[in-house]
């Protein structure tokens, strides 16, 4: 078994990795197919150069990473994940000595046992939240801070951005749902309800583009954001617990 790192994959190996991902996640634990925005990959391959395992890496901060591992069912309990992890955390490699987090859902009891076996410690919870456009009126909203005429929404492929004066966010399309992240309000304009108004104007625009819902992920420790999203009408669909290795 060989283990190696890659920043990106050539087309043939990417197809094989996508097939392995689909085999390991028949009911996808992630939106859509194999995530295309990984910042790095540790891979395992057998003597025939067939992929047997992978550790996807996503840089979440300067010295913080999230890992998503998956191993071919026929090769589980053979030390592949441990070897991938050991290589990844070796000094000078990626992510090396930086913080590495893994997420677990309440139903993933076996994965939780694995995290406990490697002595990963629970760090925090995050929540998946969703807002359905099913009952959303297409009528133009009027508020005290109305700036609907200044709201712009643009896409390049599946990735997009929405912005208006002093508020912006990034968007990512996955099927009929749109994922919202990095919602940002300029500091001088916080506490004025602009983010709430921004979302109220954004949702009809997204519905008009053919999307049925908007989803996001928020830390349970980010109380202002949790309050904003609940006030907007989001509801929690799933809890993710993050463990630090």
C-alpha positions in Angstrom: 0.0 0.0 0.0 1.4 3.4 -0.9 0.3 6.8 0.6 0.8 10.1 -1.1 -0.3 13.8 -1.1 -1.8 15.8 -3.9 -3.0 19.4 -4.3 -5.1 18.4 -7.3 -5.9 15.3 -9.3 -5.6 14.6 -13.0 -8.9 13.7 -14.7 -8.5 9.9 -14.6 -7.7 9.7 -10.9 -10.4 12.2 -10.1 -13.0 9.9 -11.7 -11.7 7.0 -9.6 -11.8 9.1 -6.5 -15.4 10.2 -7.2 -16.4 6.5 -7.7 -14.8 5.7 -4.3 -16.5 8.5 -2.6 -19.9 7.4 -4.0 -19.2 3.8 -2.8 -18.3 5.0 0.7 -21.3 7.5 0.9 -24.3 5.8 -0.8 -26.5 8.2 1.1 -24.4 11.3 0.8 -23.3 12.8 4.1 -22.2 15.8 2.1 -24.2 17.9 -0.3 -23.9 16.6 -3.8 -21.0 14.4 -5.0 -17.3 14.5 -4.2 -16.4 18.1 -2.9 -14.4 19.9 -5.5 -12.9 22.5 -3.3 -10.6 20.5 -1.1 -7.3 22.3 -0.3 -5.4 19.0 -0.3 -5.7 15.2 -0.4 -3.9 12.3 1.1 -4.5 9.2 -0.9 -3.9 5.4 -0.4 -3.5 3.1 -3.4 -2.8 -0.6 -3.7 -0.2 -2.4 -5.8 -2.4 -2.0 -8.9 -2.7 1.8 -8.3 -6.3 1.5 -7.4 -7.5 4.0 -4.8 -8.3 2.4 -1.4 -8.7 5.5 0.8 -8.6 9.3 1.0 -8.3 12.1 3.5 -9.8 15.3 2.1 -8.4 18.4 3.7 -10.1 21.8 3.9 -8.3 24.8 5.4 -10.7 26.7 7.7 -8.3 29.1 9.2 -4.6 30.0 9.1 -3.7 27.0 11.4 -6.9 25.0 11.3 -8.2 22.3 8.9 -11.2 20.0 8.6 -10.6 16.5 7.4 -13.1 14.1 5.7 -11.7 10.5 5.5 -13.2 7.6 3.5 -11.9 4.1 2.9 -13.0 1.4 0.5 -15.3 -1.0 2.4 -13.1 -3.9 1.5 -10.1 -2.3 3.0 -11.5 -1.1 6.3 -10.0 -2.2 9.6 -6.7 -2.6 7.8 -5.0 0.6 9.2 -5.5 2.7 6.1 -7.1 5.7 7.9 -4.4 5.5 10.6 -1.7 5.6 8.0 -3.3 8.5 6.1 -3.6 10.4 9.4 0.0 9.7 10.4 1.3 10.9 7.1 -0.9 14.0 7.2 0.1 15.0 10.7 3.9 14.5 10.2 5.8 17.7 10.6 6.4 19.4 7.3 3.5 17.7 5.6 0.0 19.1 5.1 -1.6 19.9 7.6 1.4 18.9 9.7 1.1 20.2 13.3 -1.9 22.5 12.6 -5.2 21.8 14.3 -7.2 19.0 12.5 -10.9 18.7 13.1 -13.3 15.9 12.1 -17.1 16.2 12.2 -19.6 13.5 13.3 -23.3 13.2 13.1 -25.5 11.7 15.9 -26.2 8.6 13.7 -22.5 7.9 13.0 -21.8 5.8 16.0 -19.0 3.7 14.4 -17.2 6.9 13.2 -17.5 8.3 16.8 -15.9 5.1 18.1 -13.0 5.7 15.6 -12.6 9.3 16.8 -12.5 8.1 20.4 -10.0 5.4 19.5 -7.6 8.0 18.2 -8.2 10.2 21.3 -9.8 13.0 19.4 -11.5 15.4 21.8 -14.9 17.1 21.3 -14.3 20.8 20.6 -17.7 22.3 19.6 -21.0 21.8 17.9 -22.2 23.3 14.6 -25.7 23.3 13.2 -27.0 22.7 9.7 -29.9 25.1 9.1 -32.4 25.4 6.3 -35.0 27.9 5.0 -37.6 26.7 2.5 -38.9 29.0 -0.2 -42.1 27.0 -0.5 -44.3 29.5 1.2 -42.2 32.6 0.3 -44.1 35.4 -1.3 -42.5 36.8 -4.5 -43.9 40.2 -3.6 -41.3 42.9 -3.1 -40.5 43.5 0.6 -40.6 47.0 2.0 -38.7 47.8 5.2 -37.3 50.8 6.9 -33.9 49.9 5.5 -35.1 49.0 2.1 -32.3 48.5 -0.4 -33.7 45.8 -2.7 -32.9 47.9 -5.8 -29.2 47.9 -4.8 -29.0 44.1 -4.2 -26.9 42.2 -6.8 -26.7 38.4 -7.2 -24.3 36.9 -9.7 -23.1 33.4 -10.5 -20.1 31.9 -12.3 -21.1 28.2 -12.7 -22.3 27.0 -9.4 -20.5 29.6 -7.3 -22.0 33.0 -6.7 -22.1 36.1 -4.6 -24.8 38.5 -3.3 -24.2 42.0 -2.1 -25.7 45.3 -1.3 -24.3 48.4 0.5 -22.4 47.2 3.6 -23.6 43.5 3.5 -22.5 40.5 1.4 -22.4 36.7 1.3 -21.1 33.9 -0.9 -23.4 31.3 -2.5 -22.9 27.8 -3.8 -25.5 25.9 -5.8 -26.1 22.2 -5.0 -29.1 20.9 -7.0 -32.2 22.8 -6.1 -30.7 24.2 -2.9 -28.3 27.1 -2.4 -25.7 27.1 0.3 -25.0 30.4 2.0 -21.7 31.2 3.7 -19.5 34.1 4.8 -22.4 36.4 5.5 -20.6 39.7 6.4 -21.8 43.1 7.6 -19.3 46.0 7.7 -18.5 46.7 11.4 -19.9 50.3 11.4 -23.3 49.0 10.2 -23.8 46.1 12.6 -26.7 46.1 15.0 -29.0 47.9 12.6 -30.9 45.0 11.2 -29.2 45.2 7.8 -28.3 41.5 7.6 -31.9 40.5 8.3 -33.2 42.9 5.7 -30.5 41.7 3.3 -31.7 38.1 3.7 -35.3 39.0 3.3 -34.6 40.6 0.0 -32.2 37.9 -1.2 -34.5 34.9 -0.7 -37.1 36.0 -3.4 -34.3 36.6 -5.8 -33.0 33.1 -5.2 -36.5 31.6 -5.5 -36.9 33.4 -8.9 -33.7 31.7 -10.0 -35.3 28.3 -9.5 -33.9 27.3 -6.1 -36.2 25.7 -3.5 -34.3 26.4 -0.3 -31.2 27.9 1.2 -29.0 26.1 3.6 -26.1 27.1 5.9 -23.8 25.8 8.7 -23.3 27.9 11.8 -21.3 27.3 15.0 -23.3 26.8 18.2 -20.9 29.3 19.8 -21.8 32.1 17.4 -24.9 33.2 19.3 -25.5 36.4 17.3 -25.6 34.5 14.0 -27.8 31.8 15.5 -30.3 34.5 16.7 -30.2 36.1 13.2 -30.9 32.9 11.3 -33.7 31.8 13.7 -35.3 35.3 13.4 -35.1 35.0 9.6 -37.0 31.7 9.7 -34.2 29.1 9.5 -34.7 25.8 11.4 -32.1 23.3 12.5 -32.0 20.2 10.4 -28.9 18.5 11.8 -26.2 18.8 14.5 -22.5 18.3 13.7 -20.1 17.7 16.5 -16.5 18.6 15.8 -13.6 16.7 17.3 -10.0 18.0 17.5 -7.2 15.5 16.8 
